[in-house]
Amino acid sequence: MSRGSAGARTLSSLLLQEGLQAGRYKAARLMREAGLVSHQPCRHRYRVRDKASLIARNELARRFDVAEPNKVWCGDITFIKTAQGWSYLAVVLDLYARKVVGWALSVIADSRLTQKALEMAWLSRGRPSGVLFHSDQGTQYSSQTYQHACRQYGIMQSMSRRGNCWDNSVAERLFRSLKSEWLPAKGYRGIEEARRDISFYLSGYYNRIRPHRHNSGLSPVEKERQMQKNLCLCPKNIDHYKAGYCGTRGSESSRTWRLSGSRCRRCCRRGTKAYSFRRAGTAGVAAYG
């Protein structure tokens, strides 16, 4: 499935998801016994500059850990080799679980390419507003048409410092994984073959199967599924939620509970949702902040 790129850590995470206890070193031993070798690219040195963008400030400032989905997205462009020439891939990632939420492939690297990826992300995520989108200072992201699309979708732009790839390292890491794990060494026979194969990698393997260290070994889809499961308010699980939530200020007859790490409006006047439960614990009422 990984085309020879999965190492001991990835194999260990996949085995744990199947209910098999196997740590990193045991997985490495099993790989040696089976004659399996992980193929990884060599290290590359990047030159770093610090010139700020005139279009948008670096609002993200390398704060890649995000508490919720649809708060911060990032995007970038890379080239794909085909027999017909170079093609260009634009992607949009949600930084919460590192999930690819939008992408587009074209033979021309212009602002229409990045707009298609952004539109796919905006529609597939339920048309959210107030998202921060981070990118480099390429003309595809700094053009007037792309800025207009961001304003139309209610998205605020953030841009890396010029020549500083570490400001957008999450998107760069995705491209490294794509090229080292999936792309054929001699390229694709055509853009349609590239589109089908890359679509399977991004939507199928990377989002749904591949373990991610940022997600503690979970795939991006599984990480978001677990978050949604934790936010579910089923009356059958009131005691479970009360045990897993933090108690905050409330009266004797009504107490407010919230998820650890999140904020509710009643206790700190910031954040997302507050959940009120009766003291007896037999019924729960969600109060949305």
C-alpha positions as CSV (number, residue, x, y, z in Angstrom):
1,M,0.0,0.0,0.0
2,S,2.8,2.5,0.9
3,R,4.9,1.5,-2.2
4,G,7.9,0.6,0.0
5,S,8.1,3.9,2.0
6,A,6.6,2.7,5.3
7,G,9.2,2.4,8.0
8,A,9.1,0.8,11.5
9,R,7.1,3.6,13.1
10,T,4.4,3.5,10.4
11,L,4.2,-0.3,10.5
12,S,4.0,-0.2,14.3
13,S,1.0,2.2,14.1
14,L,-0.8,0.2,11.5
15,L,-0.3,-3.0,13.6
16,L,-1.7,-1.3,16.7
17,Q,-4.8,-0.2,14.8
18,E,-5.3,-3.8,13.9
19,G,-5.1,-4.8,17.6
20,L,-1.6,-6.3,17.4
21,Q,0.9,-5.2,20.0
22,A,4.1,-4.2,18.2
23,G,6.4,-1.4,19.1
24,R,8.8,0.4,16.9
25,Y,11.7,-1.9,17.6
26,K,9.7,-5.1,17.2
27,A,8.4,-3.7,13.9
28,A,12.0,-3.0,12.8
29,R,13.0,-6.6,13.7
30,L,10.1,-8.0,11.7
31,M,11.0,-5.9,8.7
32,R,14.6,-7.2,8.8
33,E,13.4,-10.8,9.1
34,A,11.1,-10.3,6.1
35,G,13.8,-8.4,4.1
36,L,11.8,-5.2,3.9
37,V,13.6,-1.9,3.5
38,S,12.0,1.6,3.8
39,H,13.0,3.9,0.9
40,Q,13.4,7.5,2.1
41,P,14.9,10.5,0.2
42,C,18.2,12.1,1.4
43,R,18.2,15.3,3.4
44,H,18.1,18.6,1.6
45,R,19.5,21.9,2.9
46,Y,17.3,25.0,2.4
47,R,18.5,28.6,2.2
48,V,16.5,30.9,4.5
49,R,15.7,34.5,4.0
50,D,13.4,36.8,6.1
51,K,11.8,39.3,3.8
52,A,8.2,39.9,4.8
53,S,5.3,40.0,2.3
54,L,3.7,43.2,1.2
55,I,0.4,41.4,0.6
56,A,-0.3,39.8,4.0
57,R,1.6,39.4,7.3
58,N,2.9,36.1,8.6
59,E,-0.1,35.7,11.0
60,L,0.5,32.0,11.5
61,A,4.1,32.5,12.6
62,R,4.8,28.7,12.7
63,R,2.0,28.0,15.2
64,F,1.1,24.8,13.5
65,D,-0.8,23.2,16.4
66,V,-4.5,24.1,16.0
67,A,-7.3,23.2,18.5
68,E,-10.1,22.8,16.0
69,P,-10.8,22.0,12.4
70,N,-11.5,24.8,9.9
71,K,-9.5,27.4,11.9
72,V,-6.2,27.4,9.9
73,W,-5.5,26.0,6.5
74,C,-2.2,26.1,4.6
75,G,-1.4,25.5,0.9
76,D,1.4,25.2,-1.6
77,I,2.3,24.2,-5.1
78,T,4.6,21.5,-6.4
79,F,5.6,20.1,-9.8
80,I,4.7,16.6,-11.1
81,K,6.6,14.9,-13.9
82,T,4.7,13.4,-16.8
83,A,5.7,12.2,-20.3
84,Q,3.8,15.2,-21.7
85,G,5.8,17.7,-19.6
86,W,5.5,19.2,-16.1
87,S,2.2,19.4,-14.4
88,Y,1.5,21.4,-11.2
89,L,-0.3,20.3,-8.0
90,A,-1.9,22.8,-5.6
91,V,-3.1,21.5,-2.2
92,V,-4.9,22.9,0.9
93,L,-4.4,21.2,4.3
94,D,-6.4,21.7,7.5
95,L,-3.7,22.1,10.2
96,Y,-5.8,20.5,12.9
97,A,-5.4,16.9,11.7
98,R,-3.1,17.6,8.7
99,K,-6.0,16.5,6.4
100,V,-5.9,17.3,2.7
101,V,-9.2,19.2,2.2
102,G,-8.6,20.5,-1.3
103,W,-6.4,20.0,-4.3
104,A,-6.1,20.7,-8.0
105,L,-3.8,19.6,-10.9
106,S,-3.1,21.5,-14.1
107,V,-0.4,22.0,-16.7
108,I,-0.3,25.7,-15.9
109,A,0.8,27.0,-12.4
110,D,-1.4,30.1,-12.3
111,S,-3.9,31.6,-9.8
112,R,-6.8,29.6,-11.3
113,L,-5.0,26.4,-10.1
114,T,-4.8,27.7,-6.5
115,Q,-8.4,29.0,-6.7
116,K,-9.7,25.5,-7.7
117,A,-7.9,23.9,-4.7
118,L,-9.3,26.6,-2.4
119,E,-12.8,26.3,-3.8
120,M,-12.7,22.5,-3.3
121,A,-11.6,23.0,0.3
122,W,-14.2,25.6,1.0
123,L,-17.1,23.5,-0.4
124,S,-15.9,20.1,1.1
125,R,-15.7,21.6,4.6
126,G,-19.2,23.1,4.6
127,R,-18.4,26.7,3.5
128,P,-16.7,27.9,6.7
129,S,-15.9,31.5,7.4
130,G,-13.2,33.1,9.4
131,V,-10.5,30.6,8.3
132,L,-6.9,31.7,8.3
133,F,-5.1,30.5,5.1
134,H,-1.3,30.4,5.1
135,S,0.9,30.2,2.0
136,D,4.1,31.4,0.5
137,Q,4.5,34.6,-1.4
138,G,4.1,33.1,-4.9
139,T,2.2,35.1,-7.5
140,Q,-0.5,32.4,-7.5
141,Y,-1.4,33.4,-3.9
142,S,-0.7,37.1,-4.1
143,S,-2.6,37.9,-7.3
144,Q,-5.7,40.1,-7.2
145,T,-8.0,37.3,-8.3
146,Y,-6.9,35.0,-5.5
147,Q,-7.2,37.8,-2.9
148,H,-10.7,38.4,-4.2
149,A,-11.6,34.7,-3.9
150,C,-10.4,34.8,-0.2
151,R,-12.5,37.8,0.6
152,Q,-15.5,36.2,-1.1
153,Y,-15.1,33.0,1.1
154,G,-14.5,35.0,4.2
155,I,-10.9,33.8,4.5
156,M,-8.0,35.8,5.9
157,Q,-4.6,35.4,4.3
158,S,-1.2,34.8,6.0
159,M,2.1,34.6,4.1
160,S,5.5,33.2,4.9
161,R,8.6,35.3,4.8
162,R,10.2,35.3,1.3
163,G,12.5,32.3,0.8
164,N,11.7,30.8,4.2
165,C,10.2,27.4,3.6
166,W,10.1,26.6,7.3
167,D,7.2,29.1,7.7
168,N,5.1,26.6,5.6
169,S,6.8,23.4,6.6
170,V,3.5,21.4,7.0
171,A,2.7,21.7,3.3
172,E,6.3,21.1,2.3
173,R,6.3,17.9,4.4
174,L,3.2,16.7,2.6
175,F,4.9,17.1,-0.8
176,R,8.0,15.2,0.6
177,S,5.8,12.3,1.6
178,L,4.0,12.3,-1.7
179,K,7.2,12.2,-3.8
180,S,9.1,9.8,-1.6
181,E,6.2,7.4,-1.0
182,W,4.1,7.4,-4.1
183,L,5.2,9.1,-7.3
184,P,6.9,6.9,-9.9
185,A,10.5,7.7,-10.4
186,K,10.1,8.1,-14.2
187,G,6.9,10.1,-13.9
188,Y,3.4,9.5,-15.2
189,R,2.4,8.8,-18.8
190,G,0.0,11.7,-18.8
191,I,-1.8,14.2,-16.7
192,E,-5.0,12.0,-16.4
193,E,-3.0,9.1,-15.0
194,A,-1.3,11.5,-12.6
195,R,-4.7,12.9,-11.5
196,R,-6.2,9.5,-10.8
197,D,-3.1,8.2,-8.9
198,I,-2.6,11.4,-6.9
199,S,-6.3,11.6,-6.0
200,F,-6.1,8.0,-4.6
201,Y,-3.0,9.0,-2.5
202,L,-4.4,12.2,-1.1
203,S,-8.0,11.1,-0.5
204,G,-7.5,7.4,0.1
205,Y,-4.1,6.6,1.5
206,Y,-2.9,9.8,3.1
207,N,-6.2,11.0,4.6
208,R,-7.7,7.6,5.6
209,I,-4.9,5.0,6.1
210,R,-1.4,6.6,6.6
211,P,-0.6,7.1,10.3
212,H,0.6,10.6,11.2
213,R,2.9,11.3,14.0
214,H,1.2,14.7,14.7
215,N,-2.0,12.7,15.3
216,S,-0.4,10.2,17.7
217,G,-0.4,7.5,15.0
218,L,-3.9,8.2,13.7
219,S,-4.8,9.1,10.2
220,P,-6.3,12.6,9.6
221,V,-9.8,11.2,9.0
222,E,-9.6,9.1,12.2
223,K,-8.4,12.0,14.2
224,E,-11.3,14.2,13.1
225,R,-13.7,11.3,13.7
226,Q,-12.5,10.9,17.3
227,M,-12.9,14.6,17.9
228,Q,-16.5,14.5,16.6
229,K,-17.2,11.5,18.7
230,N,-16.0,13.3,21.8
231,L,-18.4,16.2,21.0
232,C,-21.4,13.9,20.7
233,L,-24.1,14.4,23.4
234,C,-26.0,11.1,23.6
235,P,-28.2,10.9,26.7
236,K,-27.0,7.3,27.2
237,N,-23.5,8.5,27.8
238,I,-24.1,11.4,30.2
239,D,-21.9,9.8,32.9
240,H,-19.2,9.2,30.4
241,Y,-19.2,12.8,29.3
242,K,-19.3,14.1,32.9
243,A,-16.3,12.0,33.8
244,G,-14.3,13.3,30.8
245,Y,-15.3,16.9,31.0
246,C,-14.0,19.6,33.3
247,G,-16.4,21.1,35.8
248,T,-16.7,24.9,35.7
249,R,-18.7,27.5,37.5
250,G,-22.4,26.8,38.0
251,S,-25.2,26.7,40.5
252,E,-26.1,23.8,42.7
253,S,-28.9,22.7,40.5
254,S,-27.1,23.2,37.2
255,R,-23.5,22.7,36.4
256,T,-21.6,23.5,33.2
257,W,-19.2,21.0,31.8
258,R,-16.7,21.4,28.9
259,L,-14.1,19.4,27.0
260,S,-10.6,19.5,28.4
261,G,-8.5,22.0,26.4
262,S,-11.5,23.9,25.0
263,R,-13.2,27.0,26.3
264,C,-16.8,27.8,26.9
265,R,-18.4,31.2,26.9
266,R,-19.9,30.9,30.4
267,C,-16.6,30.2,32.2
268,C,-14.1,32.3,30.2
269,R,-16.1,34.3,27.7
270,R,-14.3,32.7,24.8
271,G,-14.7,29.7,22.6
272,T,-17.1,27.3,21.2
273,K,-19.7,25.3,23.1
274,A,-20.8,24.9,26.7
275,Y,-22.7,21.9,27.9
276,S,-25.2,22.1,30.9
277,F,-26.2,19.0,32.8
278,R,-28.7,18.6,35.6
279,R,-27.2,17.7,38.9
280,A,-28.8,14.2,39.0
281,G,-27.0,13.4,35.7
282,T,-30.1,11.9,34.1
283,A,-30.5,14.4,31.3
284,G,-28.2,16.7,29.4
285,V,-28.9,19.9,27.6
286,A,-26.5,21.5,25.2
287,A,-26.1,25.2,25.4
288,Y,-24.3,26.4,22.3
289,G,-22.1,29.5,22.8
